[in-house]
Amino acid sequence: MFRRCIALARNSLQGNAALSTSAAVASSSAKRKRSTAEIFMAQKKTRSSKDDSASARSAPRAARMRPLRNPLDSRDIQRAALSSRMQQSVIDDDAANENVQTSDYTSSRQSQFAGSAERKSLPRWIMVQHRKKLLASFRLNDPATVWDLSPHAKKDLWTFDQMIAVMAKNGFVNKAFKLYQSMKKAGVKPGAGTFMWLLMACARAPADTGGAYIPRCYYVLDEMTKFHVSPTIQHFNFILQTCSNFRDIARAEDVLTIMQQHKVTPDVNSYTSLLKASSASVSKLLHFWGRLKAEVAPDIRAYNTFLSTLKDSSNPMLCLRVYKEMKDTGMQPDKHTMSIILDVLVKEGQIQEAASVLDECIRSASVGIDTQLANKLISVASRLNSMDKLVKVLELMKLKSIPYDDATYEALIAAYGRLGAVDLSFRTYRVFKAERPKSLSIRTFTGLLLACRQSSRLDLLKAIEEDMRLSRVEPDGIFLKIRGELLHRLSESSQ
């Protein structure tokens, strides 16, 4: 009985524990469900409030939003802008092809590119490309690219100066002055460098203009006064160089007076230009040479200008005296000096003095022989009847890698002909004909005729005449004279 009461009590305790455990589990599950529901409702409420606030904020933004552009259409527009300078008709066509969805965007695009063919604004990347091309053309000294890109250039003093400088260095005077007028219209104040480039353009003008650009130098001086820019010695030297190019000594003297008014002292370059401008008057030439020696020490360029002007004015003996004076002062002659002196000595028939000059050119390393001087040395060696000196000249040309031009081949053919080296003369002719068939001239065939006269061969004469006929080269008086002497010699030898 006792045991049965204990069993009933144990089962009752276990049932109460199970009931309490199931109740706890049920209550915890209810709490979990209630908390999950509360969290879900709270999140839903938060989400709805965020959506309401976002829609409230985005409503005015949506009204201002622009449609996205098609990149392909954008590239098409950019290519059209580069090719046709963004004309208004092209802009309207491209804007229609973009599928623009709002009138605000269309009006903004049209207002951005409104205007004439030279548009007032461009996309930034196009302007960057233009800037890079313009800077590259400055370095390459490319006037065509500079002129094409000038409407797109940045409107500042440095850019305008660089563009005018490129035109000046290439001798485009009119384009340089047009850029200067554009510079003034853009409201950019010119500086001293601007006027220097304009004067350089006048100084590098073609010689066949007949001095038409000298008045522009006076115009530049007036513009310098207008913009309160004081002229320097560089400005005046370019004006004097322009006067000397056209041998206008009257205006050169006028410029010298203006220099004195501005208290600018002439330098050696100023007097060198005055010497060149005085070629028509020996008295003025000697006057300015005396002033140059008294005020400024002459350099090698001044000596060469003076010697060349004396040679052209038919004063060979004075030219030789000045050359001796130059050597006494310790001034080393260069290739231009030697070329002038050789011309004078050969013209005066002083062959032995020319031979000493030839030896000096071969020995001296300061002369700096070029192709033009080498051609004269070849002619002097042939007149001296010295194959040894001719070989030395050719070895010097080979050592210094001096190239041959048409005059070199012609001088060699004539030199070999005078020296009796007929085979070398005709071999040089064949090389010349193979390399430059269109350069054959009457001088070439006259040199061959000299070789033919030394050998007295009629077959060579017939070959020369046949080549002249095929090359369509007409004989001149010297050729006919040498041909007559050769035929007379051949007729005497046959008798």
SEDOPA-847508 format. One record per residue (C-alpha): residue in three letters; x, y, z. Coordinates in steps of 0.05 Angstrom, whole numbers, plus 5000, padded with zeros to 4 digits. Layout:
// SEDOPA-847508
   fiti      X      Y      Z
    ala      X      Y      Z
...
//
This chain:
// SEDOPA-847508
   fiti      X      Y      Z
    met   5000   5000   5000
    phe   5056   5045   5019
    arg   5092   5029   4954
    arg   5030   5044   4913
    cys   5022   5112   4945
    ile   5096   5128   4929
    ala   5085   5108   4855
    leu   5023   5151   4849
    ala   5060   5210   4879
    arg   5118   5200   4830
    asn   5072   5198   4769
    ser   5037   5260   4793
    leu   5103   5297   4799
    gln   5126   5275   4730
    gly   5059   5297   4699
    asn   5064   5365   4732
    ala   5136   5373   4707
    ala   5115   5355   4636
    leu   5057   5402   4639
    ser   5102   5458   4664
    thr   5155   5442   4610
    ser   5102   5442   4555
    ala   5073   5506   4582
    ala   5142   5538   4583
    val   5156   5515   4512
    ala   5088   5541   4489
    ser   5098   5607   4524
    ser   5169   5616   4495
    ser   5143   5598   4425
    ala   5088   5649   4433
    lys   5137   5701   4455
    arg   5182   5684   4395
    lys   5124   5689   4347
    arg   5102   5754   4379
    ser   5172   5784   4376
    thr   5181   5762   4303
    ala   5115   5793   4284
    glu   5132   5856   4320
    ile   5200   5860   4285
    phe   5168   5847   4218
    met   5116   5901   4229
    ala   5169   5949   4253
    gln   5212   5936   4191
    lys   5152   5943   4146
    lys   5135   6008   4179
    thr   5207   6033   4172
    arg   5210   6011   4100
    ser   5146   6047   4082
    ser   5169   6110   4116
    lys   5235   6108   4078
    asp   5198   6097   4012
    asp   5153   6156   4028
    ser   5211   6201   4044
    ala   5251   6177   3983
    ser   5193   6189   3937
    ala   5183   6257   3968
    arg   5256   6275   3956
    ser   5261   6244   3887
    ala   5199   6277   3859
    pro   5233   6343   3842
    arg   5297   6308   3821
    ala   5260   6264   3771
    ala   5231   6326   3740
    arg   5302   6352   3730
    met   5335   6287   3707
    arg   5363   6284   3636
    pro   5362   6221   3594
    leu   5427   6182   3588
    arg   5466   6194   3524
    asn   5485   6139   3476
    pro   5561   6135   3474
    leu   5561   6116   3400
    asp   5519   6176   3382
    ser   5565   6219   3424
    arg   5626   6196   3384
    asp   5589   6211   3319
    ile   5575   6281   3343
    gln   5648   6291   3362
    arg   5673   6267   3294
    ala   5624   6313   3260
    ala   5649   6370   3303
    leu   5721   6359   3281
    ser   5706   6352   3207
    ser   5656   6409   3196
    arg   5675   6457   3253
    met   5607   6445   3287
    gln   5563   6483   3238
    gln   5492   6495   3261
    ser   5461   6448   3210
    val   5505   6390   3232
    ile   5488   6404   3305
    asp   5413   6402   3291
    asp   5419   6336   3252
    asp   5461   6303   3306
    ala   5416   6327   3361
    ala   5356   6296   3325
    asn   5393   6229   3320
    glu   5407   6228   3395
    asn   5334   6211   3414
    val   5332   6270   3462
    gln   5271   6260   3507
    thr   5266   6328   3540
    ser   5261   6397   3510
    asp   5306   6425   3565
    tyr   5364   6381   3543
    thr   5354   6397   3470
    ser   5353   6471   3484
    ser   5415   6466   3526
    arg   5453   6428   3471
    gln   5431   6479   3418
    ser   5450   6537   3462
    gln   5518   6505   3475
    phe   5535   6502   3402
    ala   5496   6561   3376
    gly   5533   6610   3332
    ser   5573   6611   3268
    ala   5615   6557   3237
    glu   5672   6574   3284
    arg   5638   6551   3348
    lys   5649   6588   3412
    ser   5653   6526   3457
    leu   5674   6454   3447
    pro   5676   6392   3491
    arg   5736   6393   3536
    trp   5768   6332   3507
    ile   5767   6363   3437
    met   5801   6425   3464
    val   5854   6383   3498
    gln   5868   6347   3432
    his   5873   6413   3396
    arg   5921   6438   3449
    lys   5966   6377   3442
    lys   5967   6382   3366
    leu   5983   6456   3370
    leu   6040   6445   3419
    ala   6068   6390   3375
    ser   6065   6435   3314
    phe   6103   6489   3353
    arg   6159   6439   3366
    leu   6158   6413   3294
    asn   6154   6483   3265
    asp   6094   6462   3224
    pro   6059   6524   3195
    ala   6001   6485   3162
    thr   5978   6453   3227
    val   5986   6518   3266
    trp   5945   6556   3215
    asp   5889   6503   3215
    leu   5885   6501   3291
    ser   5892   6576   3302
    pro   5815   6587   3311
    his   5816   6535   3367
    ala   5878   6562   3403
    lys   5876   6591   3473
    lys   5871   6667   3469
    asp   5932   6687   3509
    leu   5998   6722   3494
    trp   6042   6660   3496
    thr   6000   6621   3446
    phe   5995   6679   3397
    asp   6070   6691   3401
    gln   6085   6618   3387
    met   6038   6617   3327
    ile   6068   6681   3298
    ala   6138   6653   3310
    val   6123   6591   3269
    met   6097   6633   3212
    ala   6157   6680   3217
    lys   6209   6624   3215
    asn   6177   6596   3152
    gly   6172   6663   3116
    phe   6095   6669   3117
    val   6092   6744   3126
    asn   6018   6754   3110
    lys   5995   6698   3157
    ala   6039   6725   3213
    phe   6007   6794   3207
    lys   5937   6763   3203
    leu   5950   6727   3268
    tyr   5972   6793   3298
    gln   5907   6826   3277
    ser   5868   6768   3307
    met   5908   6777   3371
    lys   5887   6850   3376
    lys   5814   6833   3362
    ala   5816   6782   3418
    gly   5838   6837   3466
    val   5907   6808   3478
    lys   5961   6861   3488
    pro   6024   6846   3446
    gly   6092   6845   3478
    ala   6164   6857   3455
    gly   6169   6784   3431
    thr   6108   6792   3387
    phe   6138   6850   3349
    met   6205   6814   3344
    trp   6172   6755   3309
    leu   6135   6802   3261
    leu   6200   6835   3242
    met   6233   6767   3233
    ala   6178   6749   3184
    cys   6195   6811   3144
    ala   6269   6795   3146
    arg   6257   6725   3120
    ala   6210   6746   3064
    pro   6226   6720   2994
    ala   6276   6762   2955
    asp   6230   6768   2894
    thr   6181   6813   2930
    gly   6222   6874   2912
    gly   6224   6904   2982
    ala   6149   6905   2991
    tyr   6155   6886   3064
    ile   6200   6943   3085
    pro   6139   6989   3099
    arg   6112   6936   3146
    cys   6174   6945   3189
    tyr   6155   7018   3198
    tyr   6084   6996   3214
    val   6112   6951   3269
    leu   6151   7009   3298
    asp   6087   7051   3300
    glu   6051   6993   3335
    met   6107   6988   3386
    thr   6099   7063   3401
    lys   6023   7053   3406
    phe   6029   6997   3458
    his   6087   7032   3495
    val   6138   6978   3478
    ser   6210   7004   3471
    pro   6248   6974   3411
    thr   6314   6938   3426
    ile   6375   6924   3384
    gln   6344   6858   3362
    his   6283   6894   3333
    phe   6326   6943   3295
    asn   6373   6889   3269
    phe   6314   6852   3237
    ile   6293   6917   3203
    leu   6364   6929   3178
    gln   6367   6857   3153
    thr   6303   6868   3114
    cys   6333   6931   3082
    ser   6398   6894   3066
    asn   6361   6837   3033
    phe   6333   6885   2981
    arg   6397   6929   2979
    asp   6358   6990   3003
    ile   6414   7033   3033
    ala   6370   7096   3038
    arg   6320   7064   3085
    ala   6376   7028   3122
    glu   6407   7096   3138
    asp   6339   7121   3159
    val   6333   7063   3208
    leu   6402   7080   3234
    thr   6376   7150   3250
    ile   6315   7122   3286
    met   6362   7078   3327
    gln   6400   7141   3349
    gln   6334   7174   3368
    his   6317   7115   3413
    lys   6388   7115   3441
    val   6402   7045   3415
    thr   6475   7033   3397
    pro   6489   6992   3333
    asp   6526   6926   3343
    val   6566   6883   3295
    asn   6503   6852   3265
    ser   6475   6922   3250
    tyr   6538   6942   3212
    thr   6540   6875   3176
    ser   6471   6889   3148
    leu   6492   6959   3129
    leu   6552   6931   3091
    lys   6507   6884   3052
    ala   6459   6940   3036
    ser   6517   6983   3010
    ser   6536   6936   2953
    ala   6516   6988   2900
    ser   6561   7042   2929
    val   6634   7028   2944
    ser   6642   7095   2981
    lys   6586   7079   3030
    leu   6613   7008   3037
    leu   6681   7034   3058
    his   6648   7086   3103
    phe   6609   7034   3143
    trp   6669   6988   3145
    gly   6710   7043   3177
    arg   6655   7057   3228
    leu   6651   6983   3243
    lys   6726   6977   3258
    ala   6725   7041   3299
    glu   6664   7026   3342
    val   6657   6950   3343
    ala   6708   6895   3330
    pro   6687   6858   3266
    asp   6675   6783   3270
    ile   6683   6730   3217
    arg   6612   6741   3190
    ala   6627   6816   3181
    tyr   6692   6800   3145
    asn   6657   6751   3099
    thr   6602   6801   3083
    phe   6653   6855   3067
    leu   6695   6808   3024
    ser   6634   6783   2986
    thr   6609   6853   2973
    leu   6678   6874   2948
    lys   6680   6814   2902
    asp   6613   6831   2872
    ser   6632   6905   2864
    ser   6693   6886   2821
    asn   6747   6903   2872
    pro   6787   6839   2873
    met   6853   6869   2895
    leu   6821   6905   2954
    cys   6787   6840   2971
    leu   6854   6804   2975
    arg   6883   6860   3017
    val   6827   6855   3067
    tyr   6837   6780   3069
    lys   6911   6790   3087
    glu   6891   6841   3140
    met   6842   6791   3170
    lys   6896   6738   3176
    asp   6944   6789   3207
    thr   6894   6803   3262
    gly   6891   6729   3280
    met   6821   6718   3253
    gln   6815   6646   3227
    pro   6780   6641   3159
    asp   6722   6593   3151
    lys   6694   6557   3090
    his   6657   6619   3066
    thr   6721   6660   3068
    met   6760   6608   3029
    ser   6705   6602   2977
    ile   6705   6678   2965
    ile   6781   6682   2960
    leu   6785   6622   2912
    asp   6734   6655   2867
    val   6774   6720   2866
    leu   6841   6685   2854
    val   6815   6641   2797
    lys   6781   6701   2765
    glu   6845   6741   2769
    gly   6886   6683   2742
    gln   6929   6677   2805
    ile   6932   6602   2803
    gln   6993   6594   2848
    glu   6961   6635   2903
    ala   6899   6592   2894
    ala   6943   6530   2904
    ser   6967   6557   2971
    val   6895   6569   2992
    leu   6878   6498   2971
    asp   6935   6470   3013
    glu   6912   6512   3072
    cys   6841   6484   3065
    ile   6867   6413   3066
    arg   6913   6425   3126
    ser   6868   6469   3169
    ala   6815   6435   3211
    ser   6780   6501   3227
    val   6758   6513   3155
    gly   6701   6462   3156
    ile   6698   6442   3083
    asp   6629   6430   3054
    thr   6606   6408   2985
    gln   6607   6477   2954
    leu   6679   6490   2976
    ala   6701   6420   2956
    asn   6675   6433   2885
    lys   6717   6495   2880
    leu   6778   6458   2905
    ile   6768   6405   2851
    ser   6766   6459   2798
    val   6829   6492   2826
    ala   6865   6425   2826
    ser   6846   6413   2753
    arg   6870   6483   2733
    leu   6936   6469   2769
    asn   6941   6405   2727
    ser   6956   6367   2791
    met   6926   6297   2798
    asp   6960   6292   2866
    lys   6921   6352   2894
    leu   6856   6325   2864
    val   6867   6259   2899
    lys   6879   6295   2965
    val   6814   6333   2957
    leu   6776   6269   2943
    glu   6808   6234   3003
    leu   6788   6293   3047
    met   6716   6289   3022
    lys   6715   6215   3037
    leu   6746   6225   3106
    lys   6695   6279   3126
    ser   6636   6244   3092
    ile   6622   6304   3047
    pro   6565   6285   2999
    tyr   6568   6294   2923
    asp   6519   6339   2887
    asp   6508   6352   2813
    ala   6563   6404   2812
    thr   6612   6355   2843
    tyr   6602   6304   2788
    glu   6608   6357   2734
    ala   6672   6385   2765
    leu   6702   6315   2770
    ile   6685   6298   2698
    ala   6717   6363   2674
    ala   6777   6355   2720
    tyr   6792   6284   2696
    gly   6783   6309   2625
    arg   6834   6365   2633
    leu   6883   6318   2667
    gly   6878   6268   2610
    ala   6845   6213   2652
    val   6794   6195   2598
    asp   6772   6129   2630
    leu   6760   6161   2698
    ser   6721   6218   2665
    phe   6674   6170   2628
    arg   6669   6124   2689
    thr   6647   6183   2732
    tyr   6597   6203   2677
    arg   6567   6133   2677
    val   6558   6135   2753
    phe   6528   6204   2749
    lys   6480   6182   2693
    ala   6459   6119   2732
    glu   6445   6157   2797
    arg   6416   6222   2770
    pro   6395   6214   2697
    lys   6352   6277   2699
    ser   6410   6320   2723
    leu   6451   6316   2660
    ser   6466   6385   2632
    ile   6510   6418   2580
    arg   6564   6425   2633
    thr   6567   6350   2639
    phe   6577   6339   2565
    thr   6627   6397   2560
    gly   6670   6361   2612
    leu   6666   6297   2571
    leu   6686   6336   2510
    leu   6748   6361   2546
    ala   6767   6288   2559
    cys   6753   6272   2486
    arg   6798   6329   2463
    gln   6855   6301   2504
    ser   6848   6233   2471
    ser   6830   6257   2400
    arg   6781   6200   2390
    leu   6725   6209   2340
    asp   6684   6150   2368
    leu   6680   6184   2436
    leu   6655   6248   2404
    lys   6599   6210   2368
    ala   6580   6175   2433
    ile   6576   6243   2468
    glu   6532   6273   2414
    glu   6486   6212   2415
    asp   6478   6216   2491
    met   6463   6291   2485
    arg   6409   6276   2433
    leu   6377   6223   2478
    ser   6381   6269   2539
    arg   6352   6327   2498
    val   6409   6373   2517
    glu   6424   6430   2469
    pro   6497   6451   2457
    asp   6520   6521   2476
    gly   6575   6565   2449
    ile   6631   6535   2492
    phe   6613   6465   2472
    leu   6611   6482   2398
    lys   6678   6518   2404
    ile   6713   6458   2436
    arg   6679   6411   2386
    gly   6705   6453   2328
    glu   6776   6451   2356
    leu   6771   6375   2364
    leu   6746   6364   2293
    his   6801   6409   2266
    arg   6854   6369   2304
    leu   6825   6303   2280
    ser   6825   6327   2208
    glu   6898   6349   2213
    ser   6919   6283   2244
    ser   6883   6244   2189
    gln   6921   6282   2135
//
